[in-house]
């Protein structure tokens, strides 16, 4: 489950790279992976904080709910992918 957001981001980037070129797909992937990585690292820090306070359920849920918390970020990446693909195809015609 924790790999799913990165797999979806990879799919979006590959789709963009296939349509508009490797560079655009790579930029989308790197920006999305940086944002997802930051989100995952923040959740890890929260989990460690909760563990030290002996809040076991909160610690588990801060990691376990990450795929659902990353949905808005993935929707933003999907919108960016759609915009980049649409914007470039209009410029070429």
C-alpha positions as CSV (number, residue, x, y, z in Angstrom):
1,X,0.0,0.0,0.0
2,X,2.8,2.4,0.8
3,X,4.2,1.9,-2.7
4,X,1.0,2.8,-4.5
5,X,1.4,6.6,-4.5
6,X,4.8,6.3,-6.1
7,X,3.6,3.7,-8.6
8,X,0.7,6.1,-9.6
9,X,3.2,8.9,-9.9
10,X,5.4,6.8,-12.1
11,X,2.5,5.9,-14.3
12,X,1.5,9.6,-14.7
13,X,5.1,10.5,-15.5
14,X,5.6,7.7,-18.0
15,X,2.3,8.7,-19.7
16,X,3.5,12.3,-20.0
17,X,7.0,11.2,-21.2
18,X,5.4,9.0,-23.9
19,X,3.3,11.9,-25.2
20,X,5.6,15.0,-24.7
21,X,9.1,13.7,-24.2
22,X,11.3,12.3,-21.5
23,X,12.3,15.7,-19.9
24,X,8.7,16.7,-19.1
25,X,8.0,13.3,-17.6
26,X,11.2,13.4,-15.5
27,X,10.3,16.8,-14.2
28,X,6.9,15.7,-13.1
29,X,8.3,12.6,-11.5
30,X,11.0,14.4,-9.6
31,X,8.7,17.2,-8.3
32,X,6.1,14.6,-7.3
33,X,8.6,12.3,-5.7
34,X,10.1,15.2,-3.7
35,X,6.7,16.2,-2.4
36,X,5.7,12.6,-1.6
37,X,9.0,11.9,0.0
38,X,8.6,15.0,2.2
39,X,5.1,13.9,3.2
40,X,6.4,10.4,4.0
41,X,9.3,11.7,6.0
42,X,7.0,14.0,8.0
43,X,4.7,11.1,8.8
44,X,7.8,9.1,9.9
45,X,8.8,11.9,12.2
46,X,5.2,12.1,13.6
47,X,5.2,8.3,14.1
48,X,8.5,8.5,16.1
49,X,7.1,11.3,18.2
50,X,3.9,9.3,19.0
51,X,6.0,6.3,19.8
52,X,8.0,8.2,22.4
53,X,4.7,9.3,24.0
54,X,3.5,5.7,24.0
55,X,0.6,6.6,21.7
56,X,0.8,3.3,19.8
57,X,-2.4,3.7,17.7
58,X,-1.6,7.2,16.6
59,X,1.9,6.1,15.6
60,X,0.6,3.2,13.5
61,X,-2.1,5.3,11.8
62,X,0.3,8.1,11.0
63,X,2.1,5.7,8.7
64,X,-0.9,3.5,7.7
65,X,-3.0,6.3,6.4
66,X,-0.3,7.7,4.1
67,X,-1.7,6.3,0.9
68,X,-5.0,8.0,1.6
69,X,-3.4,11.3,2.8
70,X,-1.4,11.4,-0.5
71,X,-4.5,11.3,-2.7
72,X,-4.8,15.2,-2.9
73,X,-1.2,15.5,-3.9
74,X,-1.6,12.8,-6.6
75,X,-4.7,14.7,-7.9
76,X,-2.6,17.8,-8.2
77,X,0.1,15.8,-10.1
78,X,-2.6,14.4,-12.3
79,X,-3.9,17.9,-13.1
80,X,-0.3,19.0,-13.8
81,X,0.2,16.1,-16.1
82,X,-3.0,16.8,-18.0
83,X,-2.2,20.5,-18.2
84,X,1.4,19.9,-19.5
85,X,0.2,17.3,-22.1
86,X,-2.7,19.6,-23.2
87,X,-0.7,22.8,-23.2
88,X,2.1,21.3,-25.4
89,X,-0.2,19.7,-27.9
90,X,-2.1,23.0,-28.4
91,X,1.2,24.8,-29.0
92,X,2.2,22.2,-31.7
93,X,-1.0,22.6,-33.7
